[in-house]
Amino acid sequence: MDNGERKRQLWALGILGFFGVLSIGAYAVNEYFLYIAVYIWFGFIYGMCLQYGRFCFSSAFRDLFAVGVPRMFVGIMIATVLFAAVGAFVSATGMSTFHAAPTSLHAVVAGIVFGVGMVFAGGCASGSLYKTGEGNGSALLVVLSLSTTIALFAPAGGFLNKLVPQSWHESAVAKGLPETINAGDGWLDQYLAGFIWDQPIITYAGMFGLSDQSVAGAFFGNLLVGVIIPAAILLVIVYIFWSRRSYINKQKKQGLTRMTFKNEAAGYWTMILASKRTAIAGLILGIAAGLQMFVIQGLRIKFGAKNVGTLFERLGYDSGLSVNGTVFDPGYWYVTTQEGQWMGWVFGKFGAENMDNIYFGFANGIPNPLINAPGWMSIALIGGAAVMALLHNEFKFKKPTLELATWAIIGGILMGIGSRLGLGCNVGAFFVRVSQGDASGWLFGLGMIAGAYIGVKFFNWWTARKMEKEFAGAEI
Amino acid sequence: MKFEKKSEGVYMLDVKGYVCPHPQIYTKKALAKVQSGEVVEVVFDNPSSGESIATMCDNTGDEIVEKKEEGGQFVWDIKKA
């Protein structure tokens, strides 16, 4: 073992030790902090898997259009189906922490904005976190840009109020929210209370008149109809357009003269297993994401609280809680809101009045980052990715160039806005919702595909311009 | 980003510092420009791009004739089919 390898292993051990000591120490202070420890270790697992499988939702759609590579799309479908299978079991046992979101075309629009943003940023929300763990400065800029955008966008009113349709305003005011929230002021407030909350909540189980918590509803409606069938169809489409031709060419070289159904099935399966790293990561991610719901719900039952804010209140930490006494506590893998809270907390320390809105003041609160459980999940995700990158000699500090910094900031802004319009990012609004049978999930995904297409078109034009200059100089 | 001729039939594409999707897009464009049998030496330091470039080459039939990796930097020699 050379010196460099020993050093990397020591760093990896140090990061692991930090989260270990933090978890044990927190538990020693009070058993309620076990809640934070659980978020930490699931975040750590997500980070390790994401880095190992180079798992980024952005590339699932982007690489199809940019370079004709389906490996990440396949990986995400594997993870989604497995998460859905575990999620169906969790739902049927009544242990699910998931709540479906309102469904309408807003999810498509949000997906488009988010999709363009993640192509510009070079990674999705969770992808940017894991790449931060690889030492990537651009990815860190994306996280900062996204966090700042959310923190600024959530309470923003002023001229933005003029863009709010009167019907949204009236509907928001009519909801009778506490006066401190002032739901008639602020674009996002009126969008949420005046439009989103009026949209129907649709699950596939519900479409068949089944309850999400029933065995038939969870396994037939939400898993089979909502996930397995659409995922299989999408994979067939991807196989036909992006994988089949290369498979046939390879088979022809081995003497194949005619494609039979058996050959097609073999080609389909070859595409699924084309990237083992991605497939393995998808497998573990899917199972872990389902288990997290189960474990968090178990803790909620054990502690007799539906939200971690209740536990903080019992411990006397009531600063930063929403008017409902809650803080953001999804109970499953989620990114963006906790990052928005970090920056919201910083702005609050500088005197910003940012709790008079639905996003922070009514729903998610702005807890101190030290006790922000999903926030620790994101930090641990970075840590888990760093450990994996160190162990594989892939950690490298990379300062962003001006060009990349510009894309990162623009991408982060679009992702921040898109995630708030869609009530979540590629994980919360797509991966989790699709897996749990929420109809809005696939709509957000459709938007992300369209957004990725637009983003790729732009970068194809941009890179072609730059390459032409280089080709001219290379005498090619 | 740098693209230069190293010797007859051998080119170097340096996309160090770039994140996705730039390395894979530049690699695709560089391979589209060179002639069959010529080699593009791609230098990059974004691990996830490697996974996409490898799959892209597998699909197109371009051959990755050599892979070197050191301290988070990758140098792949790709021979155009």
Interface residues (C-beta under 8 A of the other chain):
Chain A: G4 Q51 R54 C56 S58 S59 R62 D63 A66 V67 G68 V69 P70 R71 M72 V119 G122 G123 G127 K131 E134 G135 N136 S138 A139 W242 S243 S246 N249 A274 S275 R277 T278 A389 N393 E394 F395 K396 K398 K399 P400 T401 L404 V456 F459 N460 T463 A464 K466 M467 E470 F471 G473 A474 E475 I476
Chain B: M1 K2 F3 E4 K5 Y11 G17 Y18 V19 C20 P21 H22 Q24 I25 Y26 T27 K28 K29 A30 K33 V34 D45 N46 P47 S48 G50 E51 S52 I53 T55 M56 D58 N59 T60 G61 E69 E70 G71 G72 Q73
